[in-house]
Amino acid sequence: MTLTCISSMATRNLLNALAAEYRVSSASRVAIESVGGVEAAKRVLNGELFDIVILASDAMSPLADAGRIDRASLVEVVRSSLAVAVKAGASAPDVSSEAGLRDAVRCASSVGYSTGPSGAHVLRLLHRWGVADGETEMRRPRLVQAQPGTPVGSLVASGEVDIGFQQFSELKDIEGIDLLWPLPSPVGLTTVFSAAITSGCTAPEAAKAFLAYIASPESASTKRIHGMEPA
């Protein structure tokens, strides 16, 4: 039996690892499709059929309200923190305080950010600091939003942007960048990713068993290896 699952890119590597581990002791195989979180939510809302959905928790409520997922099956899986990246070898700015990070962004000629919860959080920060589009407090850096599925780290490594924000789990394995992490609490962001069984699931008991595994203490070490913390 093969269960189908759609997730955002932030949890792609982790979920593939967990699915492989689960396969060792289960008769069920789990096929993970990972895309941009906004696209994933839209596809589920539009009625595309999957057995399991794993997205940022705030993206799950609209799916439950629309009857696309079983609200009772919702389970928190993992926590993921926001990080900053600069090109490898570049002078690393001091991001130990909000003021230091703000000044680093103001000095950059271009800033990369992602879609989804982390991107929305970064835009709120930039507006607060007076460096987002439409602000006039100081010279504005060029803002570059990575296309869904494109790691912000790749834009940093190529030199397309000077500094980039994204989930630590999506940045940690990209070559050509240096990571600045963790961020200070006033500007840091921790996103909780949750899983649920869809209303059209073809094998709800099998899906329930997989969700129980990925939320179990047994999966904690794999989550940490992939730069996340158990929820």
CYANA upper distance limits for C-alpha pairs under 8 A (distance plus 0.5 A):
  1 MET  CA     27 ALA  CA      7.36
  1 MET  CA     28 SER  CA      5.52
  1 MET  CA     29 ARG  CA      6.58
  2 THR  CA     28 SER  CA      6.27
  2 THR  CA     29 ARG  CA      5.08
  2 THR  CA     30 VAL  CA      6.00
  2 THR  CA     31 ALA  CA      7.20
  3 LEU  CA     28 SER  CA      7.49
  3 LEU  CA     29 ARG  CA      6.60
  3 LEU  CA     30 VAL  CA      5.17
  3 LEU  CA     31 ALA  CA      6.61
  3 LEU  CA     50 PHE  CA      8.38
  3 LEU  CA     51 ASP  CA      6.48
  3 LEU  CA     52 ILE  CA      8.10
  3 LEU  CA    203 ALA  CA      8.10
  3 LEU  CA    206 ALA  CA      8.34
  3 LEU  CA    207 ALA  CA      7.48
  4 THR  CA     30 VAL  CA      6.41
  4 THR  CA     31 ALA  CA      5.53
  4 THR  CA     32 ILE  CA      6.84
  4 THR  CA     33 GLU  CA      8.30
  4 THR  CA     50 PHE  CA      5.76
  4 THR  CA     51 ASP  CA      5.68
  4 THR  CA     52 ILE  CA      6.86
  5 CYS  CA     30 VAL  CA      7.44
  5 CYS  CA     31 ALA  CA      6.55
  5 CYS  CA     32 ILE  CA      5.39
  5 CYS  CA     33 GLU  CA      6.63
  5 CYS  CA     50 PHE  CA      6.27
  5 CYS  CA     51 ASP  CA      6.36
  5 CYS  CA     52 ILE  CA      5.07
  5 CYS  CA     53 VAL  CA      6.15
  5 CYS  CA     54 ILE  CA      7.93
  6 ILE  CA     32 ILE  CA      6.38
  6 ILE  CA     33 GLU  CA      5.30
  6 ILE  CA     34 SER  CA      6.27
  6 ILE  CA     35 VAL  CA      8.12
  6 ILE  CA     40 ALA  CA      7.13
  6 ILE  CA     50 PHE  CA      7.41
  6 ILE  CA     52 ILE  CA      7.09
  6 ILE  CA     53 VAL  CA      5.69
  6 ILE  CA     54 ILE  CA      6.88
  7 SER  CA     11 THR  CA      7.42
  7 SER  CA     12 ARG  CA      7.47
  7 SER  CA     32 ILE  CA      7.67
  7 SER  CA     33 GLU  CA      6.76
  7 SER  CA     34 SER  CA      5.26
  7 SER  CA     35 VAL  CA      6.97
  7 SER  CA     37 GLY  CA      7.39
  7 SER  CA     40 ALA  CA      7.05
  7 SER  CA     53 VAL  CA      6.53
  7 SER  CA     54 ILE  CA      5.25
  7 SER  CA     55 LEU  CA      6.14
  8 SER  CA     12 ARG  CA      7.28
  8 SER  CA     34 SER  CA      5.67
  8 SER  CA     35 VAL  CA      5.61
  8 SER  CA     36 GLY  CA      5.65
  8 SER  CA     37 GLY  CA      4.81
  8 SER  CA     40 ALA  CA      7.10
  8 SER  CA     54 ILE  CA      7.64
  8 SER  CA     55 LEU  CA      6.35
  9 MET  CA     34 SER  CA      5.70
  9 MET  CA     35 VAL  CA      5.85
  9 MET  CA     36 GLY  CA      6.25
  9 MET  CA     37 GLY  CA      7.42
  9 MET  CA    149 GLY  CA      6.73
  9 MET  CA    170 GLU  CA      8.20
 10 ALA  CA    167 GLN  CA      7.29
 10 ALA  CA    169 SER  CA      6.97
 10 ALA  CA    170 GLU  CA      6.18
 11 THR  CA     15 LEU  CA      6.43
 11 THR  CA     34 SER  CA      8.39
 11 THR  CA    169 SER  CA      8.14
 12 ARG  CA     16 ASN  CA      6.71
 12 ARG  CA     32 ILE  CA      8.14
 12 ARG  CA     33 GLU  CA      8.40
 12 ARG  CA     34 SER  CA      6.17
 13 ASN  CA     17 ALA  CA      6.76
 13 ASN  CA    226 HIS  CA      7.81
 14 LEU  CA     18 LEU  CA      6.68
 14 LEU  CA    222 THR  CA      7.79
 14 LEU  CA    223 LYS  CA      6.97
 14 LEU  CA    226 HIS  CA      6.43
 15 LEU  CA     19 ALA  CA      6.41
 15 LEU  CA     32 ILE  CA      7.67
 16 ASN  CA     20 ALA  CA      6.72
 16 ASN  CA     32 ILE  CA      7.11
 17 ALA  CA     21 GLU  CA      6.81
 17 ALA  CA    222 THR  CA      8.05
 18 LEU  CA     22 TYR  CA      6.53
 18 LEU  CA    214 ILE  CA      7.30
 18 LEU  CA    219 SER  CA      7.74
 18 LEU  CA    222 THR  CA      7.82
 19 ALA  CA     23 ARG  CA      6.62
 19 ALA  CA     29 ARG  CA      7.74
 19 ALA  CA     30 VAL  CA      6.30
 19 ALA  CA     31 ALA  CA      8.31
 20 ALA  CA     24 VAL  CA      7.41
 21 GLU  CA     25 SER  CA      8.14
 22 TYR  CA     26 SER  CA      6.55
 22 TYR  CA     29 ARG  CA      8.44
 22 TYR  CA    210 PHE  CA      7.98
 22 TYR  CA    213 TYR  CA      7.93
 23 ARG  CA     27 ALA  CA      7.31
 23 ARG  CA     28 SER  CA      6.92
 23 ARG  CA     29 ARG  CA      6.26
 23 ARG  CA     30 VAL  CA      8.28
 28 SER  CA    206 ALA  CA      7.50
 34 SER  CA     40 ALA  CA      8.39
 35 VAL  CA     39 GLU  CA      7.18
 35 VAL  CA     40 ALA  CA      6.61
 35 VAL  CA    148 PRO  CA      7.40
 35 VAL  CA    149 GLY  CA      6.28
 36 GLY  CA     40 ALA  CA      6.65
 36 GLY  CA    115 THR  CA      7.91
 36 GLY  CA    116 GLY  CA      8.23
 36 GLY  CA    148 PRO  CA      5.06
 36 GLY  CA    149 GLY  CA      5.88
 37 GLY  CA     41 ALA  CA      6.71
 37 GLY  CA     55 LEU  CA      7.11
 37 GLY  CA     56 ALA  CA      8.28
 37 GLY  CA    115 THR  CA      8.12
 37 GLY  CA    116 GLY  CA      6.57
 37 GLY  CA    148 PRO  CA      8.34
 38 VAL  CA     42 LYS  CA      6.72
 38 VAL  CA    115 THR  CA      7.90
 38 VAL  CA    116 GLY  CA      6.79
 39 GLU  CA     43 ARG  CA      6.67
 39 GLU  CA    148 PRO  CA      8.41
 40 ALA  CA     44 VAL  CA      6.90
 41 ALA  CA     45 LEU  CA      6.61
 41 ALA  CA     55 LEU  CA      8.36
 41 ALA  CA     59 ALA  CA      7.44
 41 ALA  CA     60 MET  CA      8.47
 41 ALA  CA     63 LEU  CA      7.92
 42 LYS  CA     46 ASN  CA      6.54
 43 ARG  CA     47 GLY  CA      7.06
 43 ARG  CA     48 GLU  CA      6.11
 44 VAL  CA     48 GLU  CA      5.76
 44 VAL  CA     49 LEU  CA      7.57
 44 VAL  CA     50 PHE  CA      8.25
 44 VAL  CA     63 LEU  CA      7.96
 44 VAL  CA     68 ARG  CA      7.30
 45 LEU  CA     63 LEU  CA      6.81
 45 LEU  CA     66 ALA  CA      7.75
 45 LEU  CA     68 ARG  CA      6.99
 47 GLY  CA     68 ARG  CA      7.96
 49 LEU  CA    200 GLY  CA      7.09
 49 LEU  CA    201 CYS  CA      8.24
 50 PHE  CA    198 THR  CA      7.17
 50 PHE  CA    200 GLY  CA      7.67
 50 PHE  CA    201 CYS  CA      6.99
 51 ASP  CA    197 ILE  CA      6.43
 51 ASP  CA    198 THR  CA      5.92
 51 ASP  CA    200 GLY  CA      7.29
 51 ASP  CA    201 CYS  CA      4.77
 51 ASP  CA    202 THR  CA      7.06
 51 ASP  CA    203 ALA  CA      7.89
 51 ASP  CA    204 PRO  CA      8.16
 51 ASP  CA    207 ALA  CA      7.38
 52 ILE  CA    195 ALA  CA      7.47
 52 ILE  CA    196 ALA  CA      6.26
 52 ILE  CA    197 ILE  CA      5.16
 52 ILE  CA    198 THR  CA      6.13
 52 ILE  CA    201 CYS  CA      7.80
 52 ILE  CA    207 ALA  CA      7.35
 53 VAL  CA     69 ILE  CA      8.37
 53 VAL  CA    195 ALA  CA      6.10
 53 VAL  CA    196 ALA  CA      6.00
 53 VAL  CA    197 ILE  CA      6.98
 53 VAL  CA    198 THR  CA      7.32
 54 ILE  CA    193 PHE  CA      7.19
 54 ILE  CA    194 SER  CA      6.04
 54 ILE  CA    195 ALA  CA      4.75
 54 ILE  CA    196 ALA  CA      7.11
 55 LEU  CA     59 ALA  CA      6.88
 55 LEU  CA     60 MET  CA      7.15
 55 LEU  CA    193 PHE  CA      5.82
 55 LEU  CA    194 SER  CA      6.22
 55 LEU  CA    195 ALA  CA      7.16
 56 ALA  CA     60 MET  CA      7.36
 56 ALA  CA    117 PRO  CA      8.05
 56 ALA  CA    191 THR  CA      7.05
 56 ALA  CA    192 VAL  CA      6.25
 56 ALA  CA    193 PHE  CA      4.68
 56 ALA  CA    194 SER  CA      6.54
 57 SER  CA     61 SER  CA      7.76
 57 SER  CA     76 GLU  CA      8.19
 57 SER  CA    191 THR  CA      8.26
 57 SER  CA    192 VAL  CA      6.27
 57 SER  CA    193 PHE  CA      5.75
 57 SER  CA    194 SER  CA      5.72
 59 ALA  CA     63 LEU  CA      7.71
 60 MET  CA     64 ALA  CA      6.79
 60 MET  CA    194 SER  CA      8.05
 61 SER  CA     65 ASP  CA      6.59
 62 PRO  CA     66 ALA  CA      6.60
 63 LEU  CA     67 GLY  CA      6.80
 63 LEU  CA     68 ARG  CA      5.70
 63 LEU  CA     69 ILE  CA      6.42
 64 ALA  CA     68 ARG  CA      6.26
 64 ALA  CA     69 ILE  CA      5.55
 64 ALA  CA     70 ASP  CA      6.89
 64 ALA  CA     71 ARG  CA      6.01
 67 GLY  CA    199 SER  CA      7.32
 68 ARG  CA    198 THR  CA      6.27
 68 ARG  CA    199 SER  CA      5.86
 68 ARG  CA    200 GLY  CA      8.12
 69 ILE  CA    196 ALA  CA      6.80
 69 ILE  CA    197 ILE  CA      6.23
 69 ILE  CA    198 THR  CA      4.47
 69 ILE  CA    199 SER  CA      5.42
 70 ASP  CA     74 LEU  CA      7.58
 70 ASP  CA    196 ALA  CA      7.00
 70 ASP  CA    197 ILE  CA      6.21
 70 ASP  CA    198 THR  CA      6.26
 70 ASP  CA    199 SER  CA      6.19
 71 ARG  CA    196 ALA  CA      7.71
 73 SER  CA    195 ALA  CA      8.39
 73 SER  CA    196 ALA  CA      5.78
 73 SER  CA    197 ILE  CA      6.50
 73 SER  CA    208 LYS  CA      8.14
 74 LEU  CA    194 SER  CA      7.13
 74 LEU  CA    195 ALA  CA      6.14
 74 LEU  CA    196 ALA  CA      5.01
 74 LEU  CA    197 ILE  CA      7.86
 75 VAL  CA    194 SER  CA      5.98
 75 VAL  CA    195 ALA  CA      5.92
 75 VAL  CA    196 ALA  CA      7.00
 75 VAL  CA    211 LEU  CA      7.95
 75 VAL  CA    215 ALA  CA      7.70
 76 GLU  CA    192 VAL  CA      7.42
 76 GLU  CA    193 PHE  CA      6.61
 76 GLU  CA    194 SER  CA      4.71
 76 GLU  CA    195 ALA  CA      6.91
 76 GLU  CA    215 ALA  CA      7.43
 76 GLU  CA    231 ALA  CA      6.25
 77 VAL  CA    192 VAL  CA      7.90
 77 VAL  CA    193 PHE  CA      6.27
 77 VAL  CA    194 SER  CA      5.71
 77 VAL  CA    195 ALA  CA      7.16
 77 VAL  CA    214 ILE  CA      7.01
 77 VAL  CA    215 ALA  CA      5.55
 77 VAL  CA    230 PRO  CA      6.85
 77 VAL  CA    231 ALA  CA      5.72
 78 VAL  CA    192 VAL  CA      6.32
 78 VAL  CA    193 PHE  CA      5.92
 78 VAL  CA    194 SER  CA      7.69
 78 VAL  CA    215 ALA  CA      8.39
 78 VAL  CA    223 LYS  CA      7.87
 78 VAL  CA    228 MET  CA      6.99
 78 VAL  CA    229 GLU  CA      6.14
 78 VAL  CA    230 PRO  CA      5.06
 78 VAL  CA    231 ALA  CA      4.81
 79 ARG  CA    190 THR  CA      6.79
 79 ARG  CA    191 THR  CA      6.08
 79 ARG  CA    192 VAL  CA      5.01
 79 ARG  CA    193 PHE  CA      6.79
 79 ARG  CA    228 MET  CA      6.25
 79 ARG  CA    229 GLU  CA      5.58
 79 ARG  CA    230 PRO  CA      6.58
 79 ARG  CA    231 ALA  CA      5.89
 80 SER  CA    167 GLN  CA      6.94
 80 SER  CA    168 PHE  CA      7.48
 80 SER  CA    169 SER  CA      7.49
 80 SER  CA    190 THR  CA      5.90
 80 SER  CA    191 THR  CA      5.67
 80 SER  CA    192 VAL  CA      6.93
 80 SER  CA    193 PHE  CA      8.26
 80 SER  CA    227 GLY  CA      7.92
 80 SER  CA    228 MET  CA      5.55
 80 SER  CA    229 GLU  CA      7.12
 81 SER  CA    167 GLN  CA      6.16
 81 SER  CA    168 PHE  CA      6.30
 81 SER  CA    169 SER  CA      8.34
 81 SER  CA    182 PRO  CA      8.15
 81 SER  CA    188 GLY  CA      7.80
 81 SER  CA    189 LEU  CA      6.24
 81 SER  CA    190 THR  CA      4.89
 81 SER  CA    191 THR  CA      6.83
 81 SER  CA    228 MET  CA      7.86
 82 LEU  CA    118 SER  CA      7.34
 82 LEU  CA    165 PHE  CA      7.44
 82 LEU  CA    166 GLN  CA      6.08
 82 LEU  CA    167 GLN  CA      4.92
 82 LEU  CA    168 PHE  CA      6.02
 82 LEU  CA    181 TRP  CA      8.35
 82 LEU  CA    182 PRO  CA      8.00
 82 LEU  CA    183 LEU  CA      7.75
 82 LEU  CA    188 GLY  CA      6.64
 82 LEU  CA    189 LEU  CA      5.89
 82 LEU  CA    190 THR  CA      6.92
 83 ALA  CA    165 PHE  CA      6.34
 83 ALA  CA    166 GLN  CA      6.20
 83 ALA  CA    167 GLN  CA      6.27
 83 ALA  CA    168 PHE  CA      5.49
 83 ALA  CA    171 LEU  CA      8.26
 83 ALA  CA    179 LEU  CA      7.47
 83 ALA  CA    180 LEU  CA      6.70
 83 ALA  CA    181 TRP  CA      5.71
 83 ALA  CA    182 PRO  CA      6.77
 83 ALA  CA    183 LEU  CA      6.97
 83 ALA  CA    188 GLY  CA      8.44
 84 VAL  CA    163 ILE  CA      7.48
 84 VAL  CA    164 GLY  CA      6.08
 84 VAL  CA    165 PHE  CA      5.17
 84 VAL  CA    166 GLN  CA      7.16
 84 VAL  CA    168 PHE  CA      8.42
 84 VAL  CA    179 LEU  CA      6.40
 84 VAL  CA    180 LEU  CA      5.61
 84 VAL  CA    181 TRP  CA      7.03
 84 VAL  CA    183 LEU  CA      8.32
 85 ALA  CA    153 GLY  CA      7.10
 85 ALA  CA    156 VAL  CA      7.48
 85 ALA  CA    163 ILE  CA      6.22
 85 ALA  CA    164 GLY  CA      5.63
 85 ALA  CA    165 PHE  CA      6.96
 85 ALA  CA    171 LEU  CA      8.03
 85 ALA  CA    177 ILE  CA      6.69
 85 ALA  CA    178 ASP  CA      6.10
 85 ALA  CA    179 LEU  CA      5.11
 85 ALA  CA    180 LEU  CA      6.46
 86 VAL  CA     90 ALA  CA      7.19
 86 VAL  CA     92 ALA  CA      7.60
 86 VAL  CA    156 VAL  CA      6.58
 86 VAL  CA    157 ALA  CA      8.21
 86 VAL  CA    162 ASP  CA      6.72
 86 VAL  CA    163 ILE  CA      5.41
 86 VAL  CA    164 GLY  CA      7.15
 86 VAL  CA    177 ILE  CA      6.10
 86 VAL  CA    178 ASP  CA      5.91
 86 VAL  CA    179 LEU  CA      7.16
 86 VAL  CA    180 LEU  CA      8.36
 87 LYS  CA    156 VAL  CA      6.09
 87 LYS  CA    157 ALA  CA      5.87
 87 LYS  CA    159 GLY  CA      7.62
 87 LYS  CA    162 ASP  CA      7.52
 87 LYS  CA    163 ILE  CA      8.04
 87 LYS  CA    176 GLY  CA      6.64
 87 LYS  CA    177 ILE  CA      4.91
 87 LYS  CA    178 ASP  CA      6.46
 88 ALA  CA    157 ALA  CA      7.81
 88 ALA  CA    176 GLY  CA      5.55
 88 ALA  CA    177 ILE  CA      4.66
 88 ALA  CA    178 ASP  CA      5.37
 89 GLY  CA    177 ILE  CA      8.35
 89 GLY  CA    178 ASP  CA      7.84
 92 ALA  CA    180 LEU  CA      8.42
 93 PRO  CA    100 GLY  CA      7.79
 93 PRO  CA    101 LEU  CA      7.85
 93 PRO  CA    104 ALA  CA      6.47
 94 ASP  CA    100 GLY  CA      5.87
 94 ASP  CA    101 LEU  CA      7.10
 94 ASP  CA    104 ALA  CA      8.11
 95 VAL  CA     99 ALA  CA      8.40
 95 VAL  CA    100 GLY  CA      5.56
 95 VAL  CA    101 LEU  CA      5.06
 95 VAL  CA    104 ALA  CA      8.32
 95 VAL  CA    180 LEU  CA      7.66
 95 VAL  CA    183 LEU  CA      7.14
 95 VAL  CA    184 PRO  CA      7.87
 96 SER  CA    100 GLY  CA      7.14
 96 SER  CA    101 LEU  CA      7.93
 96 SER  CA    183 LEU  CA      7.11
 96 SER  CA    184 PRO  CA      6.27
 97 SER  CA    101 LEU  CA      6.90
 97 SER  CA    183 LEU  CA      8.31
 97 SER  CA    184 PRO  CA      6.15
 98 GLU  CA    102 ARG  CA      6.51
 98 GLU  CA    184 PRO  CA      7.08
 98 GLU  CA    186 PRO  CA      7.18
 98 GLU  CA    187 VAL  CA      6.85
 99 ALA  CA    103 ASP  CA      6.61
100 GLY  CA    104 ALA  CA      6.72
101 LEU  CA    105 VAL  CA      6.78
102 ARG  CA    106 ARG  CA      6.70
102 ARG  CA    129 TRP  CA      7.14
103 ASP  CA    107 CYS  CA      6.67
104 ALA  CA    108 ALA  CA      6.83
105 VAL  CA    111 VAL  CA      7.61
105 VAL  CA    131 VAL  CA      8.45
105 VAL  CA    141 PRO  CA      8.06
105 VAL  CA    163 ILE  CA      7.85
106 ARG  CA    131 VAL  CA      7.15
106 ARG  CA    138 MET  CA      8.27
106 ARG  CA    139 ARG  CA      7.87
106 ARG  CA    140 ARG  CA      7.52
106 ARG  CA    141 PRO  CA      7.25
107 CYS  CA    141 PRO  CA      8.29
108 ALA  CA    141 PRO  CA      6.55
108 ALA  CA    162 ASP  CA      6.39
108 ALA  CA    163 ILE  CA      7.43
109 SER  CA    140 ARG  CA      8.32
109 SER  CA    141 PRO  CA      5.18
109 SER  CA    142 ARG  CA      6.62
109 SER  CA    161 VAL  CA      8.04
109 SER  CA    162 ASP  CA      7.05
110 SER  CA    141 PRO  CA      5.37
110 SER  CA    142 ARG  CA      4.89
110 SER  CA    143 LEU  CA      6.29
110 SER  CA    144 VAL  CA      7.61
110 SER  CA    160 GLU  CA      8.18
110 SER  CA    161 VAL  CA      5.34
110 SER  CA    162 ASP  CA      5.91
110 SER  CA    163 ILE  CA      7.36
111 VAL  CA    141 PRO  CA      7.03
111 VAL  CA    142 ARG  CA      6.69
111 VAL  CA    143 LEU  CA      5.54
111 VAL  CA    144 VAL  CA      6.52
111 VAL  CA    161 VAL  CA      5.95
111 VAL  CA    162 ASP  CA      6.55
111 VAL  CA    163 ILE  CA      5.64
111 VAL  CA    164 GLY  CA      6.10
111 VAL  CA    165 PHE  CA      8.47
112 GLY  CA    143 LEU  CA      6.60
112 GLY  CA    144 VAL  CA      5.25
112 GLY  CA    145 GLN  CA      6.24
112 GLY  CA    146 ALA  CA      7.30
112 GLY  CA    152 VAL  CA      6.62
112 GLY  CA    155 LEU  CA      7.68
112 GLY  CA    156 VAL  CA      8.07
112 GLY  CA    161 VAL  CA      6.33
112 GLY  CA    162 ASP  CA      8.24
112 GLY  CA    163 ILE  CA      6.71
112 GLY  CA    164 GLY  CA      4.79
112 GLY  CA    165 PHE  CA      6.70
113 TYR  CA    118 SER  CA      8.31
113 TYR  CA    119 GLY  CA      5.92
113 TYR  CA    122 VAL  CA      7.52
113 TYR  CA    143 LEU  CA      8.23
113 TYR  CA    144 VAL  CA      6.92
113 TYR  CA    145 GLN  CA      5.54
113 TYR  CA    146 ALA  CA      6.72
113 TYR  CA    152 VAL  CA      6.71
113 TYR  CA    164 GLY  CA      6.24
113 TYR  CA    165 PHE  CA      5.52
113 TYR  CA    166 GLN  CA      6.79
114 SER  CA    118 SER  CA      7.14
114 SER  CA    119 GLY  CA      5.11
114 SER  CA    145 GLN  CA      5.96
114 SER  CA    146 ALA  CA      5.76
114 SER  CA    147 GLN  CA      7.98
114 SER  CA    148 PRO  CA      8.08
114 SER  CA    151 PRO  CA      8.23
114 SER  CA    152 VAL  CA      6.91
114 SER  CA    165 PHE  CA      7.63
114 SER  CA    166 GLN  CA      6.66
115 THR  CA    119 GLY  CA      5.36
115 THR  CA    120 ALA  CA      7.58
115 THR  CA    145 GLN  CA      7.46
115 THR  CA    146 ALA  CA      7.63
115 THR  CA    147 GLN  CA      8.13
115 THR  CA    148 PRO  CA      7.15
116 GLY  CA    120 ALA  CA      6.86
117 PRO  CA    121 HIS  CA      6.66
117 PRO  CA    191 THR  CA      7.88
118 SER  CA    122 VAL  CA      6.70
118 SER  CA    165 PHE  CA      8.27
118 SER  CA    166 GLN  CA      6.81
118 SER  CA    167 GLN  CA      7.49
118 SER  CA    189 LEU  CA      7.72
118 SER  CA    191 THR  CA      8.25
119 GLY  CA    123 LEU  CA      6.77
119 GLY  CA    145 GLN  CA      8.49
119 GLY  CA    165 PHE  CA      8.20
119 GLY  CA    166 GLN  CA      7.88
120 ALA  CA    124 ARG  CA      6.87
121 HIS  CA    125 LEU  CA      6.90
121 HIS  CA    189 LEU  CA      8.04
122 VAL  CA    126 LEU  CA      6.72
122 VAL  CA    165 PHE  CA      7.82
123 LEU  CA    127 HIS  CA      6.72
123 LEU  CA    132 ALA  CA      7.49
124 ARG  CA    128 ARG  CA      6.70
125 LEU  CA    129 TRP  CA      6.69
125 LEU  CA    187 VAL  CA      7.91
126 LEU  CA    130 GLY  CA      6.61
126 LEU  CA    131 VAL  CA      5.70
126 LEU  CA    132 ALA  CA      5.44
127 HIS  CA    131 VAL  CA      6.50
127 HIS  CA    132 ALA  CA      5.47
127 HIS  CA    133 ASP  CA      8.40
127 HIS  CA    135 GLU  CA      7.62
130 GLY  CA    135 GLU  CA      5.87
130 GLY  CA    136 THR  CA      7.31
130 GLY  CA    137 GLU  CA      5.99
130 GLY  CA    138 MET  CA      7.47
131 VAL  CA    135 GLU  CA      6.42
131 VAL  CA    136 THR  CA      8.01
131 VAL  CA    137 GLU  CA      7.67
131 VAL  CA    138 MET  CA      7.20
131 VAL  CA    139 ARG  CA      7.74
131 VAL  CA    140 ARG  CA      5.59
131 VAL  CA    141 PRO  CA      7.37
132 ALA  CA    140 ARG  CA      7.09
132 ALA  CA    141 PRO  CA      8.22
132 ALA  CA    143 LEU  CA      8.08
133 ASP  CA    140 ARG  CA      7.65
133 ASP  CA    143 LEU  CA      8.17
135 GLU  CA    140 ARG  CA      8.03
136 THR  CA    140 ARG  CA      8.09
144 VAL  CA    161 VAL  CA      7.91
146 ALA  CA    150 THR  CA      6.32
146 ALA  CA    151 PRO  CA      7.33
146 ALA  CA    152 VAL  CA      6.32
146 ALA  CA    155 LEU  CA      8.23
150 THR  CA    154 SER  CA      7.88
151 PRO  CA    155 LEU  CA      7.79
151 PRO  CA    166 GLN  CA      8.44
151 PRO  CA    170 GLU  CA      7.14
151 PRO  CA    171 LEU  CA      7.68
152 VAL  CA    156 VAL  CA      7.10
152 VAL  CA    164 GLY  CA      6.52
152 VAL  CA    165 PHE  CA      7.36
152 VAL  CA    166 GLN  CA      6.92
152 VAL  CA    171 LEU  CA      8.00
153 GLY  CA    157 ALA  CA      6.58
153 GLY  CA    164 GLY  CA      7.15
153 GLY  CA    166 GLN  CA      8.37
153 GLY  CA    170 GLU  CA      8.39
153 GLY  CA    171 LEU  CA      6.14
153 GLY  CA    174 ILE  CA      6.86
153 GLY  CA    177 ILE  CA      7.33
154 SER  CA    158 SER  CA      6.61
154 SER  CA    174 ILE  CA      7.59
155 LEU  CA    159 GLY  CA      6.72
155 LEU  CA    160 GLU  CA      5.60
155 LEU  CA    161 VAL  CA      6.29
155 LEU  CA    164 GLY  CA      8.29
156 VAL  CA    160 GLU  CA      6.51
156 VAL  CA    161 VAL  CA      5.61
156 VAL  CA    162 ASP  CA      6.54
156 VAL  CA    163 ILE  CA      6.76
156 VAL  CA    164 GLY  CA      6.80
156 VAL  CA    176 GLY  CA      8.49
156 VAL  CA    177 ILE  CA      7.24
157 ALA  CA    175 GLU  CA      7.74
157 ALA  CA    176 GLY  CA      5.40
157 ALA  CA    177 ILE  CA      6.02
166 GLN  CA    170 GLU  CA      7.31
166 GLN  CA    171 LEU  CA      7.32
167 GLN  CA    171 LEU  CA      7.08
168 PHE  CA    172 LYS  CA      6.34
168 PHE  CA    181 TRP  CA      8.30
168 PHE  CA    227 GLY  CA      6.97
168 PHE  CA    228 MET  CA      8.46
169 SER  CA    173 ASP  CA      8.39
169 SER  CA    226 HIS  CA      6.59
169 SER  CA    227 GLY  CA      5.37
169 SER  CA    228 MET  CA      7.04
170 GLU  CA    174 ILE  CA      8.42
171 LEU  CA    179 LEU  CA      8.11
172 LYS  CA    179 LEU  CA      7.83
172 LYS  CA    227 GLY  CA      7.86
182 PRO  CA    188 GLY  CA      8.04
183 LEU  CA    187 VAL  CA      7.17
183 LEU  CA    188 GLY  CA      5.54
184 PRO  CA    188 GLY  CA      6.16
185 SER  CA    189 LEU  CA      8.30
192 VAL  CA    231 ALA  CA      7.46
195 ALA  CA    211 LEU  CA      7.44
196 ALA  CA    211 LEU  CA      8.11
197 ILE  CA    201 CYS  CA      7.05
197 ILE  CA    204 PRO  CA      7.49
197 ILE  CA    207 ALA  CA      7.10
197 ILE  CA    208 LYS  CA      7.75
201 CYS  CA    207 ALA  CA      8.42
203 ALA  CA    207 ALA  CA      6.74
204 PRO  CA    208 LYS  CA      6.45
205 GLU  CA    209 ALA  CA      6.78
206 ALA  CA    210 PHE  CA      6.98
207 ALA  CA    211 LEU  CA      6.79
208 LYS  CA    212 ALA  CA      6.67
209 ALA  CA    213 TYR  CA      6.86
210 PHE  CA    214 ILE  CA      6.86
211 LEU  CA    215 ALA  CA      6.67
212 ALA  CA    216 SER  CA      6.53
213 TYR  CA    218 GLU  CA      7.85
213 TYR  CA    219 SER  CA      7.48
214 ILE  CA    219 SER  CA      6.32
215 ALA  CA    219 SER  CA      7.46
215 ALA  CA    230 PRO  CA      8.16
215 ALA  CA    231 ALA  CA      8.24
216 SER  CA    220 ALA  CA      7.80
217 PRO  CA    230 PRO  CA      8.47
219 SER  CA    223 LYS  CA      6.97
220 ALA  CA    224 ARG  CA      6.91
220 ALA  CA    229 GLU  CA      7.75
220 ALA  CA    230 PRO  CA      6.20
221 SER  CA    225 ILE  CA      6.76
222 THR  CA    226 HIS  CA      6.95
223 LYS  CA    227 GLY  CA      7.08
223 LYS  CA    228 MET  CA      5.72
223 LYS  CA    229 GLU  CA      6.42
223 LYS  CA    230 PRO  CA      7.01
224 ARG  CA    228 MET  CA      5.48
224 ARG  CA    229 GLU  CA      6.09
224 ARG  CA    230 PRO  CA      8.20
